[in-house]
Each structure stands twice: as structure tokens, then as C-alpha cells.
Amino acid sequence: MSINHTEEYILQSAYQEPEKYPELTKLWEEFYDGPVIDPDSANRIVHELIELLAGSADPDPDPALSDSIQRFLPFFSKAYTRSLDIQCKSD
């Protein structure tokens, strides 16, 4: 799975509220350095993505954001439930 260049704004948005989205903020800070995401961090990312999705529905939902987050959720969830690290690679 990959985060497309057009989806990077999701991480940039979370970066604007680091206290609310600490795992997504950390992922954005390390994004181009090939971070490793452990299962517990993946679980926290799932919850932060759900929060980001819920917050984006007010007042007008963003279909692109919703589609991307719904694509990311199973990936990060599987990493957690299967106790797998995610090794990220940059361009």
C-alpha cells in the first residue's frame, strides 16, 4: 500500500493539530525518512484517522479525504491485529 502524493494533505492536516493527532504528526515528520510503524502505533493511527474522518464531516464532508481514510484504515488495522511492523519507503 502507498500514500499517494495527492493524499499527503491528510498528514499535513493532522500536522496542524499535533496534540490531537500525535501519531499522524510523527508519521508526517518522518514521512520521507522511511519510518517503521510498530503495531501499537498502527492502532493509534487507526483511531486518529477515525477522528480525522469524523471531524472532516462538519460542515461539509470531503469525499476525497473520506475515500483515502477508508482505504488506509484496513491496512493499519491489519498491521495491529497481526502484530506486524510497517516498513515505509520514500520515493
VEXZA-45440 format. One record per atom (N, C-alpha, C): residue number from 1; residue in three letters; x, y, z. Coordinates in steps of 0.02 Angstrom, whole numbers. Each point is the difference from the previous one (the first is absolute). Layout:
<nodes>
<node guti="NUM" dovo="ALA" X="X" Y="Y" Z="Z"/>
...
</nodes>
This chain:
<nodes>
<node guti="1" dovo="MET" X="41" Y="-58" Z="0"/>
<node guti="1" dovo="MET" X="-41" Y="58" Z="0"/>
<node guti="1" dovo="MET" X="44" Y="62" Z="0"/>
<node guti="2" dovo="SER" X="-24" Y="53" Z="-29"/>
<node guti="2" dovo="SER" X="38" Y="62" Z="0"/>
<node guti="2" dovo="SER" X="-47" Y="59" Z="12"/>
<node guti="3" dovo="ILE" X="30" Y="53" Z="25"/>
<node guti="3" dovo="ILE" X="-36" Y="63" Z="7"/>
<node guti="3" dovo="ILE" X="19" Y="41" Z="-61"/>
<node guti="4" dovo="ASN" X="-49" Y="14" Z="-41"/>
<node guti="4" dovo="ASN" X="12" Y="38" Z="-62"/>
<node guti="4" dovo="ASN" X="17" Y="72" Z="17"/>
<node guti="5" dovo="HIS" X="35" Y="31" Z="-47"/>
<node guti="5" dovo="HIS" X="18" Y="71" Z="9"/>
<node guti="5" dovo="HIS" X="-62" Y="43" Z="12"/>
<node guti="6" dovo="THR" X="-54" Y="-18" Z="-33"/>
<node guti="6" dovo="THR" X="-62" Y="38" Z="9"/>
<node guti="6" dovo="THR" X="-32" Y="-11" Z="68"/>
<node guti="7" dovo="GLU" X="24" Y="-49" Z="37"/>
<node guti="7" dovo="GLU" X="-28" Y="-15" Z="66"/>
<node guti="7" dovo="GLU" X="43" Y="26" Z="57"/>
<node guti="8" dovo="GLU" X="57" Y="27" Z="-16"/>
<node guti="8" dovo="GLU" X="45" Y="26" Z="52"/>
<node guti="8" dovo="GLU" X="-33" Y="55" Z="41"/>
<node guti="9" dovo="TYR" X="-49" Y="35" Z="-29"/>
<node guti="9" dovo="TYR" X="-33" Y="54" Z="37"/>
<node guti="9" dovo="TYR" X="-34" Y="-26" Z="63"/>
<node guti="10" dovo="ILE" X="-17" Y="-64" Z="2"/>
<node guti="10" dovo="ILE" X="-30" Y="-29" Z="60"/>
<node guti="10" dovo="ILE" X="49" Y="6" Z="58"/>
<node guti="11" dovo="LEU" X="62" Y="-19" Z="-13"/>
<node guti="11" dovo="LEU" X="52" Y="4" Z="52"/>
<node guti="11" dovo="LEU" X="16" Y="73" Z="16"/>
<node guti="12" dovo="GLN" X="0" Y="43" Z="-51"/>
<node guti="12" dovo="GLN" X="13" Y="71" Z="11"/>
<node guti="12" dovo="GLN" X="-56" Y="31" Z="43"/>
<node guti="13" dovo="SER" X="-61" Y="-21" Z="-11"/>
<node guti="13" dovo="SER" X="-56" Y="25" Z="40"/>
<node guti="13" dovo="SER" X="8" Y="-21" Z="73"/>
<node guti="14" dovo="ALA" X="16" Y="-63" Z="11"/>
<node guti="14" dovo="ALA" X="10" Y="-25" Z="68"/>
<node guti="14" dovo="ALA" X="58" Y="35" Z="34"/>
<node guti="15" dovo="TYR" X="51" Y="17" Z="-39"/>
<node guti="15" dovo="TYR" X="59" Y="34" Z="26"/>
<node guti="15" dovo="TYR" X="-18" Y="68" Z="30"/>
<node guti="16" dovo="GLN" X="-54" Y="30" Z="-23"/>
<node guti="16" dovo="GLN" X="-22" Y="65" Z="25"/>
<node guti="16" dovo="GLN" X="-28" Y="-5" Z="71"/>
<node guti="17" dovo="GLU" X="-16" Y="-62" Z="22"/>
<node guti="17" dovo="GLU" X="-27" Y="-11" Z="68"/>
<node guti="17" dovo="GLU" X="37" Y="-58" Z="33"/>
<node guti="18" dovo="PRO" X="64" Y="10" Z="15"/>
<node guti="18" dovo="PRO" X="41" Y="-56" Z="26"/>
<node guti="18" dovo="PRO" X="-25" Y="-29" Z="66"/>
<node guti="19" dovo="GLU" X="-33" Y="41" Z="41"/>
<node guti="19" dovo="GLU" X="-25" Y="-26" Z="63"/>
<node guti="19" dovo="GLU" X="-59" Y="-47" Z="-11"/>
<node guti="20" dovo="LYS" X="-36" Y="10" Z="-53"/>
<node guti="20" dovo="LYS" X="-58" Y="-41" Z="-16"/>
<node guti="20" dovo="LYS" X="19" Y="-62" Z="-41"/>
<node guti="21" dovo="TYR" X="52" Y="7" Z="-41"/>
<node guti="21" dovo="TYR" X="21" Y="-54" Z="-45"/>
<node guti="21" dovo="TYR" X="75" Y="-13" Z="7"/>
<node guti="22" dovo="PRO" X="23" Y="-22" Z="58"/>
<node guti="22" dovo="PRO" X="73" Y="-8" Z="10"/>
<node guti="22" dovo="PRO" X="32" Y="-53" Z="-45"/>
<node guti="23" dovo="GLU" X="-34" Y="-55" Z="-13"/>
<node guti="23" dovo="GLU" X="29" Y="-52" Z="-42"/>
<node guti="23" dovo="GLU" X="3" Y="21" Z="-73"/>
<node guti="24" dovo="LEU" X="-53" Y="32" Z="-25"/>
<node guti="24" dovo="LEU" X="1" Y="24" Z="-69"/>
<node guti="24" dovo="LEU" X="50" Y="56" Z="-8"/>
<node guti="25" dovo="THR" X="8" Y="42" Z="51"/>
<node guti="25" dovo="THR" X="51" Y="53" Z="-1"/>
<node guti="25" dovo="THR" X="69" Y="-31" Z="-5"/>
<node guti="26" dovo="LYS" X="12" Y="-50" Z="41"/>
<node guti="26" dovo="LYS" X="66" Y="-34" Z="0"/>
<node guti="26" dovo="LYS" X="12" Y="-32" Z="-68"/>
<node guti="27" dovo="LEU" X="-51" Y="-31" Z="-28"/>
<node guti="27" dovo="LEU" X="7" Y="-31" Z="-66"/>
<node guti="27" dovo="LEU" X="18" Y="53" Z="-52"/>
<node guti="28" dovo="TRP" X="-32" Y="58" Z="2"/>
<node guti="28" dovo="TRP" X="16" Y="53" Z="-48"/>
<node guti="28" dovo="TRP" X="71" Y="25" Z="9"/>
<node guti="29" dovo="GLU" X="21" Y="8" Z="63"/>
<node guti="29" dovo="GLU" X="69" Y="24" Z="13"/>
<node guti="29" dovo="GLU" X="52" Y="-48" Z="-26"/>
<node guti="30" dovo="GLU" X="-15" Y="-64" Z="1"/>
<node guti="30" dovo="GLU" X="48" Y="-52" Z="-22"/>
<node guti="30" dovo="GLU" X="-16" Y="-27" Z="-69"/>
<node guti="31" dovo="PHE" X="-50" Y="27" Z="-32"/>
<node guti="31" dovo="PHE" X="-28" Y="-28" Z="-62"/>
<node guti="31" dovo="PHE" X="53" Y="-15" Z="-53"/>
<node guti="32" dovo="TYR" X="46" Y="45" Z="-11"/>
<node guti="32" dovo="TYR" X="50" Y="-9" Z="-54"/>
<node guti="32" dovo="TYR" X="63" Y="-35" Z="24"/>
<node guti="33" dovo="ASP" X="1" Y="-23" Z="63"/>
<node guti="33" dovo="ASP" X="58" Y="-34" Z="27"/>
<node guti="33" dovo="ASP" X="-11" Y="-76" Z="8"/>
<node guti="34" dovo="GLY" X="-55" Y="-26" Z="-28"/>
<node guti="34" dovo="GLY" X="-12" Y="-72" Z="4"/>
<node guti="34" dovo="GLY" X="-13" Y="-25" Z="70"/>
<node guti="35" dovo="PRO" X="-48" Y="28" Z="36"/>
<node guti="35" dovo="PRO" X="-12" Y="-22" Z="70"/>
<node guti="35" dovo="PRO" X="-26" Y="-72" Z="4"/>
<node guti="36" dovo="VAL" X="9" Y="-29" Z="59"/>
<node guti="36" dovo="VAL" X="-30" Y="-65" Z="16"/>
<node guti="36" dovo="VAL" X="-57" Y="14" Z="49"/>
<node guti="37" dovo="ILE" X="-58" Y="-27" Z="-16"/>
<node guti="37" dovo="ILE" X="-59" Y="9" Z="43"/>
<node guti="37" dovo="ILE" X="-14" Y="-66" Z="35"/>
<node guti="38" dovo="ASP" X="6" Y="0" Z="66"/>
<node guti="38" dovo="ASP" X="-12" Y="-62" Z="37"/>
<node guti="38" dovo="ASP" X="-76" Y="-12" Z="7"/>
<node guti="39" dovo="PRO" X="-20" Y="-59" Z="19"/>
<node guti="39" dovo="PRO" X="-72" Y="-16" Z="5"/>
<node guti="39" dovo="PRO" X="-40" Y="47" Z="45"/>
<node guti="40" dovo="ASP" X="28" Y="19" Z="57"/>
<node guti="40" dovo="ASP" X="-36" Y="44" Z="46"/>
<node guti="40" dovo="ASP" X="-10" Y="70" Z="-31"/>
<node guti="41" dovo="SER" X="51" Y="24" Z="-34"/>
<node guti="41" dovo="SER" X="-6" Y="64" Z="-35"/>
<node guti="41" dovo="SER" X="-52" Y="-5" Z="-56"/>
<node guti="42" dovo="ALA" X="-1" Y="-56" Z="-35"/>
<node guti="42" dovo="ALA" X="-50" Y="-10" Z="-53"/>
<node guti="42" dovo="ALA" X="-70" Y="3" Z="29"/>
<node guti="43" dovo="ASN" X="-9" Y="-29" Z="59"/>
<node guti="43" dovo="ASN" X="-66" Y="2" Z="32"/>
<node guti="43" dovo="ASN" X="-19" Y="72" Z="18"/>
<node guti="44" dovo="ARG" X="47" Y="37" Z="26"/>
<node guti="44" dovo="ARG" X="-14" Y="70" Z="16"/>
<node guti="44" dovo="ARG" X="-15" Y="40" Z="-63"/>
<node guti="45" dovo="ILE" X="34" Y="-15" Z="-54"/>
<node guti="45" dovo="ILE" X="-13" Y="33" Z="-64"/>
<node guti="45" dovo="ILE" X="-71" Y="-14" Z="-23"/>
<node guti="46" dovo="VAL" X="-23" Y="-61" Z="8"/>
<node guti="46" dovo="VAL" X="-69" Y="-17" Z="-18"/>
<node guti="46" dovo="VAL" X="-48" Y="46" Z="37"/>
<node guti="47" dovo="HIS" X="10" Y="9" Z="64"/>
<node guti="47" dovo="HIS" X="-46" Y="42" Z="39"/>
<node guti="47" dovo="HIS" X="6" Y="73" Z="-19"/>
<node guti="48" dovo="GLU" X="60" Y="22" Z="-15"/>
<node guti="48" dovo="GLU" X="8" Y="70" Z="-22"/>
<node guti="48" dovo="GLU" X="-32" Y="11" Z="-68"/>
<node guti="49" dovo="LEU" X="5" Y="-48" Z="-44"/>
<node guti="49" dovo="LEU" X="-32" Y="6" Z="-66"/>
<node guti="49" dovo="LEU" X="-76" Y="3" Z="7"/>
<node guti="50" dovo="ILE" X="-27" Y="-41" Z="45"/>
<node guti="50" dovo="ILE" X="-72" Y="2" Z="13"/>
<node guti="50" dovo="ILE" X="-20" Y="69" Z="26"/>
<node guti="51" dovo="GLU" X="39" Y="27" Z="45"/>
<node guti="51" dovo="GLU" X="-14" Y="67" Z="27"/>
<node guti="51" dovo="GLU" X="5" Y="53" Z="-54"/>
<node guti="52" dovo="LEU" X="50" Y="-5" Z="-43"/>
<node guti="52" dovo="LEU" X="8" Y="47" Z="-54"/>
<node guti="52" dovo="LEU" X="-58" Y="-5" Z="-49"/>
<node guti="53" dovo="LEU" X="-22" Y="-60" Z="-14"/>
<node guti="53" dovo="LEU" X="-57" Y="-10" Z="-44"/>
<node guti="53" dovo="LEU" X="-64" Y="30" Z="31"/>
<node guti="54" dovo="ALA" X="-10" Y="-13" Z="63"/>
<node guti="54" dovo="ALA" X="-60" Y="27" Z="34"/>
<node guti="54" dovo="ALA" X="2" Y="77" Z="1"/>
<node guti="55" dovo="GLY" X="58" Y="28" Z="11"/>
<node guti="55" dovo="GLY" X="6" Y="72" Z="2"/>
<node guti="55" dovo="GLY" X="-8" Y="33" Z="-68"/>
<node guti="56" dovo="SER" X="15" Y="-37" Z="-52"/>
<node guti="56" dovo="SER" X="-5" Y="29" Z="-67"/>
<node guti="56" dovo="SER" X="-71" Y="2" Z="-26"/>
<node guti="57" dovo="ALA" X="-46" Y="-32" Z="34"/>
<node guti="57" dovo="ALA" X="-69" Y="-3" Z="-22"/>
<node guti="57" dovo="ALA" X="-38" Y="64" Z="17"/>
<node guti="58" dovo="ASP" X="29" Y="43" Z="40"/>
<node guti="58" dovo="ASP" X="-34" Y="62" Z="21"/>
<node guti="58" dovo="ASP" X="32" Y="60" Z="-33"/>
<node guti="59" dovo="PRO" X="-33" Y="44" Z="-32"/>
<node guti="59" dovo="PRO" X="-70" Y="-5" Z="-20"/>
<node guti="59" dovo="PRO" X="-8" Y="-37" Z="-67"/>
<node guti="60" dovo="ASP" X="52" Y="2" Z="-43"/>
<node guti="60" dovo="ASP" X="-5" Y="-33" Z="-65"/>
<node guti="60" dovo="ASP" X="51" Y="-56" Z="-5"/>
<node guti="61" dovo="PRO" X="-23" Y="-62" Z="-10"/>
<node guti="61" dovo="PRO" X="47" Y="-56" Z="-5"/>
<node guti="61" dovo="PRO" X="44" Y="6" Z="-63"/>
<node guti="62" dovo="ASP" X="61" Y="-23" Z="6"/>
<node guti="62" dovo="ASP" X="48" Y="-1" Z="-55"/>
<node guti="62" dovo="ASP" X="3" Y="-71" Z="-27"/>
<node guti="63" dovo="PRO" X="-30" Y="-14" Z="-59"/>
<node guti="63" dovo="PRO" X="-1" Y="-68" Z="-26"/>
<node guti="63" dovo="PRO" X="69" Y="-30" Z="-12"/>
<node guti="64" dovo="ALA" X="48" Y="40" Z="-23"/>
<node guti="64" dovo="ALA" X="67" Y="-26" Z="-12"/>
<node guti="64" dovo="ALA" X="33" Y="-20" Z="65"/>
<node guti="65" dovo="LEU" X="-8" Y="40" Z="52"/>
<node guti="65" dovo="LEU" X="27" Y="-17" Z="66"/>
<node guti="65" dovo="LEU" X="-32" Y="-63" Z="26"/>
<node guti="66" dovo="SER" X="-65" Y="-4" Z="-5"/>
<node guti="66" dovo="SER" X="-36" Y="-59" Z="23"/>
<node guti="66" dovo="SER" X="23" Y="-63" Z="-36"/>
<node guti="67" dovo="ASP" X="7" Y="4" Z="-65"/>
<node guti="67" dovo="ASP" X="21" Y="-59" Z="-39"/>
<node guti="67" dovo="ASP" X="70" Y="-22" Z="19"/>
<node guti="68" dovo="SER" X="45" Y="48" Z="8"/>
<node guti="68" dovo="SER" X="69" Y="-17" Z="18"/>
<node guti="68" dovo="SER" X="4" Y="-31" Z="70"/>
<node guti="69" dovo="ILE" X="-34" Y="30" Z="47"/>
<node guti="69" dovo="ILE" X="1" Y="-27" Z="68"/>
<node guti="69" dovo="ILE" X="-30" Y="-69" Z="2"/>
<node guti="70" dovo="GLN" X="-54" Y="-11" Z="-36"/>
<node guti="70" dovo="GLN" X="-31" Y="-66" Z="-2"/>
<node guti="70" dovo="GLN" X="46" Y="-51" Z="-33"/>
<node guti="71" dovo="ARG" X="44" Y="22" Z="-43"/>
<node guti="71" dovo="ARG" X="50" Y="-45" Z="-30"/>
<node guti="71" dovo="ARG" X="56" Y="-15" Z="49"/>
<node guti="72" dovo="PHE" X="19" Y="49" Z="41"/>
<node guti="72" dovo="PHE" X="54" Y="-9" Z="48"/>
<node guti="72" dovo="PHE" X="-20" Y="-42" Z="60"/>
<node guti="73" dovo="LEU" X="-61" Y="6" Z="23"/>
<node guti="73" dovo="LEU" X="-21" Y="-32" Z="62"/>
<node guti="73" dovo="LEU" X="13" Y="-75" Z="1"/>
<node guti="74" dovo="PRO" X="-21" Y="-39" Z="-50"/>
<node guti="74" dovo="PRO" X="13" Y="-73" Z="4"/>
<node guti="74" dovo="PRO" X="74" Y="-17" Z="1"/>
<node guti="75" dovo="PHE" X="40" Y="38" Z="-35"/>
<node guti="75" dovo="PHE" X="72" Y="-12" Z="-2"/>
<node guti="75" dovo="PHE" X="32" Y="7" Z="69"/>
<node guti="76" dovo="PHE" X="-12" Y="56" Z="33"/>
<node guti="76" dovo="PHE" X="28" Y="11" Z="66"/>
<node guti="76" dovo="PHE" X="-31" Y="-47" Z="51"/>
<node guti="77" dovo="SER" X="-63" Y="-15" Z="-7"/>
<node guti="77" dovo="SER" X="-34" Y="-46" Z="45"/>
<node guti="77" dovo="SER" X="30" Y="-70" Z="-4"/>
<node guti="78" dovo="LYS" X="13" Y="-23" Z="-61"/>
<node guti="78" dovo="LYS" X="31" Y="-66" Z="-9"/>
<node guti="78" dovo="LYS" X="70" Y="-3" Z="30"/>
<node guti="79" dovo="ALA" X="37" Y="53" Z="-6"/>
<node guti="79" dovo="ALA" X="66" Y="2" Z="30"/>
<node guti="79" dovo="ALA" X="-5" Y="-10" Z="75"/>
<node guti="80" dovo="TYR" X="-49" Y="32" Z="30"/>
<node guti="80" dovo="TYR" X="-10" Y="-8" Z="72"/>
<node guti="80" dovo="TYR" X="-24" Y="-70" Z="18"/>
<node guti="81" dovo="THR" X="-53" Y="-23" Z="-32"/>
<node guti="81" dovo="THR" X="-30" Y="-64" Z="19"/>
<node guti="81" dovo="THR" X="46" Y="-59" Z="-15"/>
<node guti="82" dovo="ARG" X="45" Y="8" Z="-47"/>
<node guti="82" dovo="ARG" X="47" Y="-54" Z="-17"/>
<node guti="82" dovo="ARG" X="69" Y="11" Z="30"/>
<node guti="83" dovo="SER" X="6" Y="52" Z="41"/>
<node guti="83" dovo="SER" X="63" Y="17" Z="34"/>
<node guti="83" dovo="SER" X="59" Y="7" Z="-49"/>
<node guti="84" dovo="LEU" X="-12" Y="39" Z="-52"/>
<node guti="84" dovo="LEU" X="50" Y="10" Z="-52"/>
<node guti="84" dovo="LEU" X="26" Y="71" Z="1"/>
<node guti="85" dovo="ASP" X="65" Y="8" Z="-9"/>
<node guti="85" dovo="ASP" X="28" Y="66" Z="-11"/>
<node guti="85" dovo="ASP" X="-12" Y="20" Z="-72"/>
<node guti="86" dovo="ILE" X="-8" Y="65" Z="-11"/>
<node guti="86" dovo="ILE" X="-5" Y="27" Z="-67"/>
<node guti="86" dovo="ILE" X="65" Y="35" Z="-15"/>
<node guti="87" dovo="GLN" X="34" Y="-22" Z="-52"/>
<node guti="87" dovo="GLN" X="62" Y="33" Z="-21"/>
<node guti="87" dovo="GLN" X="-17" Y="47" Z="-57"/>
<node guti="88" dovo="CYS" X="6" Y="64" Z="12"/>
<node guti="88" dovo="CYS" X="-17" Y="50" Z="-51"/>
<node guti="88" dovo="CYS" X="61" Y="12" Z="-44"/>
<node guti="89" dovo="LYS" X="-14" Y="16" Z="-63"/>
<node guti="89" dovo="LYS" X="53" Y="18" Z="-47"/>
<node guti="89" dovo="LYS" X="-18" Y="65" Z="-33"/>
<node guti="90" dovo="SER" X="49" Y="43" Z="-7"/>
<node guti="90" dovo="SER" X="-11" Y="64" Z="-33"/>
<node guti="90" dovo="SER" X="16" Y="-7" Z="-74"/>
<node guti="91" dovo="ASP" X="-21" Y="51" Z="-37"/>
<node guti="91" dovo="ASP" X="13" Y="0" Z="-73"/>
<node guti="91" dovo="ASP" X="74" Y="-8" Z="-14"/>
</nodes>
